[in-house]
Amino acid sequence: MSPEAAGFVERDASSLRTDAVGDAIADYGQLGAKIESLARLRQLQGVRAEIAMLSMGRSYVRRCVGRNGSWTSGIHLLWWTRLRLDQEPEVKASDIRVELAIPLTRQVEMAQWAILMFRLIFISDIGQYAKAAGSRVAVGGLSSLAEEAAAETSAVAPQELMTWLKRKGLRRFDESLSERSYMRMARELHKDQDAD
């Protein structure tokens, strides 16, 4: 059953156009390269845009790999995620969409922790694809980053996870993919696209 037939895809996206995040999502795949929509999401402020970028980015990379493409198609998404890795997600009360029988401050903390973990899961996904492809870049070493963070922090506590990220996570990432390596790979990908 197709997503449309199951009712998961709205054919008329006009209702999404009233919201900046929704507008970027509605344009996904319509602007040419899908990475353009993901780049638009990167530029938007707020955790909703980040969640959309990470979620759609995971699907984008999984689909590229599933079509025998290269995991490097998501190298920009990986780097953009690294740039936010040690930034505390700014969750606002208006970002909370479900009421729970716990204090709002705890709901915000849980949302922050979930977003931090989502960043790590995305990075681990890319690491897994790189590892499976036998990439010459050490990004495959990031395949266990999310698991390590979960094992070394004890609770759904964003501050504890932020501390781990600042002490260990960023260093692990940078050992696997330095800014210099990223820039080199981005130039190589650009050359490959120009050759096509």
C-alpha positions in Angstrom: 0.0 0.0 0.0 1.4 3.4 -1.0 1.8 6.2 1.7 -0.9 8.1 -0.2 -3.4 5.2 -0.1 -2.8 4.7 3.6 -3.6 8.4 4.2 -0.1 9.3 5.4 0.5 11.9 2.6 -1.7 14.9 2.0 -2.0 15.6 -1.7 -2.9 19.3 -1.1 0.0 20.8 0.8 -1.5 24.3 1.0 -2.2 24.0 4.7 1.5 23.4 5.3 2.4 26.6 3.5 1.3 28.7 6.4 4.3 27.5 8.5 8.0 27.9 7.6 8.8 24.3 8.6 5.7 22.9 6.8 6.6 25.0 3.7 10.1 23.5 3.5 8.6 20.0 4.0 6.0 20.6 1.3 8.8 21.5 -1.1 10.8 18.3 -0.4 11.7 16.8 -3.7 9.9 19.6 -5.6 12.9 22.0 -5.9 15.2 19.7 -7.8 17.6 18.1 -5.4 16.0 17.0 -2.1 19.1 18.3 -0.3 17.8 21.8 -1.1 14.7 21.3 1.2 17.0 19.9 3.9 19.3 22.9 3.6 16.2 25.2 4.0 15.3 23.4 7.2 18.8 23.8 8.4 18.5 27.6 8.1 15.2 27.8 10.0 15.3 28.4 13.8 13.7 26.1 16.3 13.6 22.5 17.3 10.7 21.6 14.9 12.9 22.5 11.9 15.8 20.5 13.4 13.6 17.4 14.0 12.2 17.7 10.5 15.8 18.0 9.1 17.0 15.0 11.0 14.0 12.8 10.3 13.9 13.6 6.6 17.7 13.4 6.5 17.6 9.9 7.8 15.1 8.9 5.2 17.1 10.7 2.5 20.3 8.9 3.3 18.6 5.5 3.8 17.0 5.9 0.4 20.2 6.8 -1.3 22.0 3.9 0.2 19.1 1.6 -0.6 19.4 2.6 -4.2 23.1 1.6 -4.2 24.1 5.2 -3.9 26.8 6.4 -1.5 26.4 7.4 2.1 28.4 10.4 1.3 25.3 12.0 -0.2 24.5 12.9 3.4 27.9 14.3 4.3 26.5 17.9 4.5 23.7 16.7 6.8 26.3 14.9 9.0 28.4 18.1 9.3 25.4 20.3 9.9 24.4 17.9 12.7 28.0 18.1 14.1 27.7 21.9 14.2 24.7 21.6 16.6 25.9 18.6 18.5 26.9 20.4 21.7 24.2 23.1 21.5 21.3 22.7 24.0 18.0 22.4 22.1 15.8 25.4 22.7 12.5 23.8 23.4 9.6 26.2 24.0 6.3 25.4 25.6 4.7 25.9 22.2 6.9 23.1 20.8 5.2 20.6 23.2 2.3 19.1 21.3 1.0 16.5 23.8 -0.1 17.1 27.3 1.4 14.8 29.9 0.6 14.5 33.6 4.1 15.8 34.5 5.4 19.3 35.0 6.1 21.3 31.8 9.7 21.8 32.9 10.2 18.0 32.9 8.4 17.7 29.5 10.9 20.3 28.1 13.8 18.3 29.6 12.5 15.1 28.0 12.1 16.8 24.6 15.7 18.2 24.8 17.1 14.8 25.7 15.2 13.2 22.8 16.5 15.8 20.3 20.1 15.3 21.6 19.7 11.6 21.1 18.1 12.0 17.7 21.3 13.9 16.6 23.4 11.1 17.9 21.2 8.4 16.2 21.5 10.3 12.9 25.3 10.4 13.2 25.4 6.7 14.1 23.3 5.9 11.1 25.8 7.6 8.8 28.6 5.9 10.6 26.9 2.5 10.0 26.5 3.2 6.3 30.2 4.3 6.0 31.3 1.2 7.9 29.3 -1.1 5.6 30.6 0.6 2.5 34.2 0.2 3.7 34.7 4.0 3.5 38.3 5.3 3.5 37.1 8.0 5.9 36.9 7.1 9.6 33.3 8.1 9.9 32.4 4.4 10.3 33.8 4.7 13.8 30.8 6.8 14.7 28.4 3.9 14.2 28.2 3.3 17.9 28.1 6.9 19.1 24.5 6.9 20.2 24.9 3.6 22.0 27.9 4.9 23.9 26.1 8.1 24.9 23.2 6.1 26.2 25.4 3.6 28.1 27.5 6.3 29.7 24.7 8.5 30.8 22.2 7.2 33.3 18.9 8.9 32.8 16.7 11.0 30.5 18.7 14.1 31.6 19.7 16.6 28.9 22.3 18.2 31.1 24.1 14.9 31.7 24.0 14.1 28.0 25.3 17.6 27.2 28.2 17.1 29.5 29.0 13.8 27.9 28.8 15.4 24.4 31.2 18.2 25.4 33.7 15.9 27.1 33.6 12.9 24.8 31.1 13.1 22.0 32.6 16.1 20.1 36.1 14.7 20.4 35.0 11.3 19.0 33.2 13.0 16.1 36.2 15.3 15.3 38.6 12.3 15.4 36.4 10.6 12.8 35.6 13.6 10.6 37.6 16.8 11.1 36.5 20.1 9.5 39.4 19.8 7.1 38.3 16.2 6.0 34.7 17.4 5.6 35.8 20.3 3.4 37.9 18.0 1.3 35.0 15.5 0.9 32.6 18.3 0.0 34.9 19.5 -2.7 35.3 16.0 -4.1 31.6 15.5 -4.1 31.1 18.8 -5.9 33.7 17.8 -8.5 31.9 14.4 -9.0 28.6 16.3 -9.5 30.1 18.7 -12.0 31.6 15.7 -14.0 28.1 14.2 -14.2 
